Amino acid sequence: MDTIASLFSFITTPVSWIIVQFHSLYGAIFGADSGWAWGLSIVSLVILIRICLIPLFVKQIKATRGMQALQPKMKAIQERYKNDKQRQSEEMMKLYKETGTNPLSSCLPILAQSPFFFALYHVLANIADGKTIGVLNQQLVDSAREAKIFGAPIAAKFMDSSEKVAALGASITDVRVVTAVMIVLMSLSQFYTQRQLMQKNVDLSVKTPFMQQQKMLMYIFPVIFAVMGINFPVGVLVYWLTTNVWTMGQQMYVINQNPTPGSKAQDQYLTRLLKHVSSHGEVKGRGKKKVVAAIVAKGPDRNDNERKFIAALTKQGLAAQADGSVTKSAEATADSDAASGGAAKRQQPKRQSKSQRQTPSKPSSKK
């Protein structure tokens, strides 16, 4: 890990500078040597990086959905050229080129933040050894070495010896308890994120090897995090746990607001949208109108969730329009007109009062 981290030493200066800037802010609130000041500086570093990576995350979502849409065609190519791996590979590359899909795009956020992760690991490793690095002078290094999160120094690792932990001013028990809890939370958050993706945001109408691969990753990734986590300093565990929580929340938002077509999440979203339309009698919000417009544009190519949504609108006497709005359907309007016409025909004359009935009407005068 130290060898890999050293490869990204070129970025340690900007990473250490960002941490120092946040530390100066939180240090004024919690104290310069406080674990909260250093811990929140690392959390803020994650948030800053993830905000910058939002455009890549959008590309990742589009790439993942593009790959899901291509699964039936990919499966057909695999079956057609199952005895010719070279031709199979050529046809796959041709398919990617024609559709403008890049399989590596789904890994962009992870690849983009990897240098920052290894740079932070390099910074914390130097702090543990009491060495200056980047813009961290000796005073800041000593302050960071003394900083503790729940009794564990931010530069300590689960696998550190008792002597090394004692040199950082802590007990081996505190370090191992804190790191073990963080490793478990890190693995669980990774598992839940992948499970949420598999259960809610995958098109269940398409059964392909891609789904099996995603299911395997759901179990493999948490194990990898757990194994690697015992060699991460507490500060890096804080970084990675914060990253996982951010990813989980970001994915939850995307699943709720822009689910994959054909998925369970889309069915739940359209159910909520139907309640919204029933309650307000119209589609409110630009995002909701875009969803309805996209469903209308699909026509006969709608999936089961979308057909059910259109049928439910029709049952309520509503019709979705191309601009995303809803209006009363022609049948409902005709029924309403017929009902109002019938009522007009059956309308009785106004009932006269007793005095009006007793007063004789005046005969009309003749010229």
Number of C-alpha atoms within 10 A of each C-alpha: 11 10 9 13 20 16 13 18 20 12 17 24 17 14 21 19 14 17 23 19 13 18 27 15 15 19 20 10 12 14 15 19 18 19 24 20 25 29 24 19 24 25 19 18 21 22 16 12 14 20 12 11 16 13 11 19 22 15 16 20 16 16 21 21 19 18 20 18 14 15 17 15 12 21 14 11 17 18 11 12 14 12 10 10 11 11 15 18 14 11 16 16 13 12 16 17 11 9 11 10 18 15 13 11 19 21 15 17 18 13 12 14 16 14 20 21 20 23 25 27 28 25 27 26 23 16 24 24 14 17 15 16 19 15 17 19 11 14 11 18 22 18 15 26 25 21 24 25 19 13 16 29 26 28 25 29 28 23 16 16 11 14 12 16 23 12 13 22 16 19 17 20 14 17 26 19 15 19 26 17 11 19 26 16 18 23 23 18 21 24 21 15 20 21 17 18 21 19 14 21 24 24 22 15 11 15 13 14 13 15 17 12 10 16 16 12 15 20 15 12 15 22 16 11 19 18 13 12 24 18 17 24 26 29 28 26 24 23 23 22 23 20 21 21 16 17 17 20 13 15 21 18 12 16 20 15 15 17 24 23 22 20 24 19 25 23 20 15 17 20 15 12 18 18 11 15 17 14 10 9 14 17 22 14 9 9 13 19 20 16 17 23 18 16 23 21 15 11 11 9 11 17 16 13 20 22 16 15 19 19 14 15 20 16 12 12 17 23 21 22 15 15 14 22 17 20 16 16 16 12 13 17 14 12 12 12 12 12 11 11 12 11 11 10 8 8 9 8 6 6 8 8 8 8 8 10 10 8 8 8 8 6 6 6 5 4 3
